[in-house]
Amino acid sequence: MLIVGCDIGSETHYIRAIDIRGRELGKGAFEFSNTAEGFENAKAWMLKHAAQNEKRQIVLGLEPTGHYWFALAAWMISKGISVVQVNPYAVKPALTLKFILTLSEYIGFYFLILLYQRNLI
């Protein structure tokens, strides 16, 4: 499974990918615009990393920030990408931890913990 954490912005989003062991796949965050073209670029980035790492399932975790996530989530779901929401009240306090570098990284790790707690990995 490829777990992708997304930091939602009004015009620009950032994603990072990890595997179920928490290992980062790819170098750094991928930036894309809040447009259909940007969504297509993000999907291509996710598919590339899934193929390179022999992952058959992609899950996009995001914090539902304002209304900016609506278009991205609907578009990804329509293209067969699973989308999960991360509770913003759980995310914000953890961003103060020194080992957490970005919101997208934290979303990925938070989702990983949720999977583990539910005995899905």
N, C-alpha and C positions, 0 to 999 in steps of 0.2 A: 504494500500500500504506500502510495506517495501522499504525504500530508503536506498541504500547502497552507501557510498562514498568510493572511492578507491584511495589510494596514490600509484602511479606507480613508480616502481624502475627497474633497469636493471635486477636484479636477484630475488628480493623479493618485494612483494606488501603487502599493509595493507588495510583492510577494516573495516568499522564501519557501524552500522545500526541505522537508526532512523525511526520513524513513521511520518505521515503527520503533526503531531503537534510539531515535533522537539524533541520528547523524545527519548533519546538513548535507544536502545534495545540491551541487552547484556552488558557484562562488558569489556571495553577496546577494543583495536583493535585486529583483527585476522590477523596473519601473514601467508602468503603462498608463495610458490616459483613460478617462472615464467615458469612452466612446466605443462603438461597435468595433472599430479598427483596433483599439487598444485591447478590448476583450479577446479578439481573435489572436493578437500577438501573445497575450497571456496564456491562452489555451495552447498555442503552439509551443510556448516555453515549457508548460507543464507536460505536454505530450512528449517533448524531446527528453526531458529529464526522466519521465516514466519509462520510456524506451531504453535509454542509456543504463538505467538501473534495474531493468527487468521487473517493473512494477505494473500490475494489471489494473489496479484501482487507484483513482485519484479522488481525494477528499479536500475540498477547499473550506477552510475555517476562517470566519471573519467576524469582526465585532460590528454589530449593526449600528453604525454611526449615522445619526440623523436619517435622512432619506437617500444618502449617496450610495448606499449598498444595494438598493432595490434593483436597478438596471443590471448591475453585475450579477447578482444572484439569479435573477430570472433568465438572463442570457446563458449563464453556465449550466443551469438546470436544463434548459432547452437543448443544450449540446451534450447532455449526458454526464456532466460533471456533478458529483454529489456536493452539496453545500450545507454546512452546519454553522449555526450562530454561536458565538461565545459571549457569555454574559459580561457586559462591560463593567459591572461592579466587581467581578472577579479579576478582571484584567488590570484595571487602573492601579490597585495597591501593589501588585507584583512588579510593576514597571520601576518601582523604586529599588528593587534588588540589583545589586551591582553586576551580577552575572547575566542579567537580561539586557540585551543590547537594543532590540527593536520590538515594536509591537507585533510585527509579523512573526518574529521568532517566538515570542511568548504565546501567541495564539496557537502556533503549531505544537508547542510543548504542552499547553493547557489541554488541547484536544487529545494529545497522546495520553495524558493522565486520565482523562475521561474514558478513553477506550480501555485502559488498563483496569480502572475501577469497575467497569461493567463486564470484565472478563472477556473482552472481544479480541485481546491480543495476549 
